Amino acid sequence: MSRADTLQAIEQTLAFVVEIEKLKAVIRNTRPVGLDRYENSAEHSWHVCLTALMLKDFADEAIDIDRVIRMLLIHDLGEIDAGDTIIYASETPEQKDAEAEGVKRILAMLPGNQAQEYFALWQEFEAGETADSRYARAVDRVPPLLHNLHGGGHSWRDHNVPKEKVLQLNSRIGKGSRALWEVLKARLQGAVEEGILK
């Protein structure tokens, strides 16, 4: 790569880095534990990556944690254009298309073949058919559950989400780690008994 090409690639990457700052302005529907404000999607990305790293030994299948973390770092980039939708609302094809187009737009800012490489990872995450993506999708559900379990079920209550829907949607955790789902399912049952989840 020539010096001019190198400098151009750096400029493109820096533009991407500035663009993804917008993820910090996308407000989600859960509050971080102990805080009165709602988290943003950039905070979620950081939190879920550390969660994935710390729970990696409990994945049911062999995983490549580096690939998983890359997936998790890019999986919500489309929300910059499409916004965040609470997971318990029905995911519409229109919403998914808007997210895909947002991811494509943002990744297109990168130099070389990076856009194709990272969009393929995004698609793999969405499909949830590989060991890495099953684990990534499982772990993606953990922080919001913990926010609700340690926050009086605020998001479930605010959006009238019944226990059946919480259990059904989060059962995908068991596709990546049966042991993790066993622990969280017991905690959810405890939330039902306490009246936090109805």
Sequence and secondary structure as in RCSB ss.txt:
>XXXX:A:sequence
MSRADTLQAIEQTLAFVVEIEKLKAVIRNTRPVGLDRYENSAEHSWHVCLTALMLKDFADEAIDIDRVIRMLLIH
DLGEIDAGDTIIYASETPEQKDAEAEGVKRILAMLPGNQAQEYFALWQEFEAGETADSRYARAVDRVPPLLHNLH
GGGHSWRDHNVPKEKVLQLNSRIGKGSRALWEVLKARLQGAVEEGILK
>XXXX:A:secstr
  HHHHHHHHHHHHHHHHHGGGGGG B SS  TT SS  BHHHHHHHHHHHHHHHGGG SS   HHHHHHHHHHT
TTTHHHH    TTS   HHHHHHHHHHHHHHHTTSSTTHHHHHHHHHHHHHHT SHHHHHHHHHHTHHHHHHHHT
TTTHHHHHTT  HHHHHHHHGGGGGT HHHHHHHHHHHHHHHHHTS  
